[in-house]
């Protein structure tokens, strides 16, 4: 398992946990904070599995084809 795969699974786990907390949290402020965390983790997951060369300075896997 490569480091890129480990990072992808870590951000995916954070994303799923934060999305569940958005739904199950009783406090609306806490729900909004979990939503911000889930919105922040989503681009990180996309950068880990991206195969194109467009966002070359933001993503790790742009050279791997």
C-alpha positions as CSV (number, residue, x, y, z in Angstrom):
1,X,0.0,0.0,0.0
2,X,1.5,3.3,-1.0
3,X,1.5,6.5,1.0
4,X,-0.9,8.0,-1.5
5,X,-3.4,5.3,-0.8
6,X,-3.1,5.7,3.0
7,X,-3.7,9.4,2.7
8,X,-6.7,8.8,0.5
9,X,-8.3,6.4,3.0
10,X,-7.5,8.7,5.9
11,X,-9.3,11.7,4.2
12,X,-12.1,9.4,3.1
13,X,-12.6,8.2,6.7
14,X,-12.6,11.9,7.9
15,X,-15.1,12.7,5.2
16,X,-17.5,9.9,6.1
17,X,-17.2,10.6,9.9
18,X,-17.8,14.3,9.4
19,X,-20.8,13.7,7.1
20,X,-22.4,11.4,9.7
21,X,-21.8,14.0,12.4
22,X,-23.5,16.7,10.3
23,X,-26.6,14.5,10.3
24,X,-26.5,13.3,13.9
25,X,-25.4,16.4,15.7
26,X,-28.2,18.2,17.7
27,X,-26.5,21.6,17.9
28,X,-26.8,23.5,14.6
29,X,-23.5,25.3,15.1
30,X,-21.7,21.9,15.6
31,X,-23.4,20.6,12.4
32,X,-22.1,23.6,10.5
33,X,-18.6,23.0,11.8
34,X,-18.7,19.4,10.8
35,X,-20.0,20.4,7.4
36,X,-17.0,22.7,6.9
37,X,-14.7,19.8,7.8
38,X,-16.4,17.6,5.3
39,X,-16.2,20.3,2.6
40,X,-12.5,20.6,3.4
41,X,-11.8,16.8,3.3
42,X,-13.5,16.3,-0.1
43,X,-11.0,18.1,-2.3
44,X,-8.2,16.2,-0.5
45,X,-9.8,12.9,-1.5
46,X,-10.1,14.1,-5.1
47,X,-6.5,15.2,-5.3
48,X,-5.3,11.8,-4.1
49,X,-7.0,9.9,-6.9
50,X,-6.8,12.4,-9.7
51,X,-5.0,11.1,-12.8
52,X,-5.1,14.2,-15.1
53,X,-2.3,16.8,-15.3
54,X,-4.5,19.9,-14.9
55,X,-4.0,20.8,-11.2
56,X,-0.3,19.9,-11.2
57,X,0.7,22.2,-8.3
58,X,-2.1,21.0,-5.9
59,X,-2.3,17.3,-6.3
60,X,0.2,14.5,-5.6
61,X,-0.5,12.0,-8.3
62,X,-0.3,14.2,-11.4
63,X,2.9,12.5,-12.7
64,X,1.6,9.0,-12.2
65,X,-0.3,7.7,-15.3
